[in-house]
């Protein structure tokens, strides 16, 4: 497992798009799906991602090692809300084209959105007595 592998979303960060002039490469990012296929995503600030009707959004958190996928689902309000909930830094969007991207589309077609669990406190112990092992 790599430092940028997500435990909940089956995508692996595959780096920036290189070779574009004027810093445009940072606006795009590659992600590999479960079958190892690389897909290009547009990168947006978490609060400024556009609504696209046929697109997969991935909420990410930036780390020194790269981006980590925290949530995957439909683009738009659902993605922006997920970014708030998971403290996401960016939203990466893949607009489905003619290729269909069946592995990515399965993330949309599951009917449930994959996401990191919300942080909650530990349950209180009902019995305060300490036991010797």
C-alpha positions in Angstrom: 0.0 0.0 0.0 1.3 3.5 -0.9 1.0 6.6 1.1 -1.6 8.0 -1.3 -3.8 4.8 -1.5 -7.3 5.4 -0.2 -8.8 2.8 2.1 -12.4 3.5 1.1 -12.4 4.8 -2.5 -10.9 2.4 -5.0 -8.7 5.0 -6.8 -4.9 5.6 -6.6 -3.3 9.0 -7.3 -1.3 8.7 -10.5 0.2 12.2 -10.5 -0.1 15.5 -12.4 -0.5 16.0 -16.1 3.0 17.1 -17.3 4.1 18.9 -20.4 1.6 21.8 -20.5 2.9 25.3 -20.6 2.1 28.1 -18.1 1.4 25.8 -15.2 -1.8 24.3 -16.7 -0.6 20.8 -15.6 -1.6 21.5 -12.0 -5.2 21.9 -13.1 -5.3 18.2 -14.1 -4.6 15.0 -12.2 -4.5 11.4 -13.1 -6.2 8.7 -11.0 -5.9 4.9 -11.6 -9.0 2.8 -11.1 -9.3 -0.7 -9.7 -8.2 -2.3 -13.0 -5.1 0.0 -13.3 -6.5 2.2 -16.0 -5.4 5.9 -15.8 -8.1 8.6 -16.1 -7.7 12.4 -16.2 -9.6 14.6 -13.8 -9.9 18.4 -13.6 -8.9 19.9 -10.3 -11.0 22.5 -8.5 -10.9 24.1 -5.1 -13.4 22.3 -2.8 -15.8 25.3 -2.7 -15.7 26.1 -6.4 -16.3 22.8 -8.2 -18.8 23.1 -11.0 -22.0 21.1 -11.5 -21.7 18.6 -14.4 -24.6 16.3 -15.1 -22.6 13.2 -16.2 -19.4 13.4 -14.1 -17.7 11.6 -11.3 -16.4 13.9 -8.5 -13.6 12.8 -6.1 -13.1 14.8 -2.9 -9.4 14.7 -2.0 -7.1 15.7 0.8 -3.6 16.9 -0.1 -0.7 15.4 1.7 3.1 15.7 1.2 3.0 12.4 -0.6 0.1 13.4 -3.0 -3.7 13.4 -3.1 -5.8 10.9 -1.1 -9.4 10.2 -2.3 -11.8 10.7 0.6 -15.2 10.5 -1.2 -16.5 9.6 -4.7 -19.9 10.4 -6.2 -21.8 12.8 -8.3 -20.4 16.3 -9.1 -22.1 19.4 -7.8 -23.7 20.1 -4.4 -23.2 16.5 -3.1 -19.5 16.8 -3.8 -19.2 20.2 -2.2 -21.1 18.9 0.9 -18.8 15.9 1.1 -15.7 18.2 0.9 -17.0 20.1 3.9 -17.8 16.9 5.8 -14.5 15.2 5.1 -12.4 18.4 5.3 -11.4 17.9 1.6 -9.0 20.3 0.0 -10.0 19.8 -3.6 -12.6 18.2 -5.8 -11.3 16.3 -8.9 -13.9 15.9 -11.7 -14.0 13.4 -14.5 -16.6 14.1 -17.2 -17.7 10.9 -18.8 -17.2 10.9 -22.5 -17.5 8.4 -25.3 -15.2 5.9 -23.7 -17.7 5.4 -20.9 -15.0 4.5 -18.2 -17.0 1.5 -16.9 -14.9 1.1 -13.7 -15.4 4.8 -12.8 -19.1 4.6 -13.8 -19.6 1.8 -11.3 -18.7 4.3 -8.5 -21.6 6.3 -9.7 -24.0 3.4 -10.4 -23.7 1.7 -7.1 -26.4 3.9 -5.7 -24.3 4.5 -2.6 -21.5 7.0 -2.2 -18.2 5.8 -0.8 -16.9 8.1 1.9 -14.7 8.2 4.9 -16.5 7.6 8.2 -17.4 10.6 10.3 -15.2 11.1 13.3 -17.2 10.3 16.5 -16.1 10.0 20.1 -15.6 6.6 21.7 -18.5 5.2 23.5 -18.5 5.5 27.2 -17.8 2.4 29.3 -20.8 1.6 31.4 -18.8 -0.2 34.0 -16.1 2.0 35.5 -14.6 -0.8 37.6 -11.1 -1.8 36.6 -10.2 -5.4 36.3 -7.0 -7.2 36.8 -6.2 -9.4 33.8 
